[in-house]
């Protein structure tokens, strides 16, 4: 069983939910960067929260972002 991030994104087009598998180092540090389509999702250490950064398209804006850790261990 693996640990992962469940990420839900709503933008101008649709709502997408996807799971990002975490490596052991990412899980233990609670820090990683996820790339999905034109977005980069990362953990801001200073603010202690997940943020998103638009890489390419200006026209497609994220309206909503939810990130949760899913623990599948013992």
C-alpha positions, 0 to 999 in steps of 0.5 A: 500500500502506498501513500499519496496526495489526492488533488482536486482542481477546478478550472474554467473547463472542468473539475479534475481529481487525481492521485499523486503517489508519494515517495518515502522522502516526500511523505516523510517531509510532507513536501513535494511538487506535482506537475499536472497539465499546465500547473505546478502544485507545491508546498509553501514552507513559509505559509505552510500550505499548498499553492499552485503556480500556472506554468503556461496558459494565462487563459485557464485559471484555477478556481479551486484547489484542494490537496489532502494526504492519504495515508495507506499505512498501518 
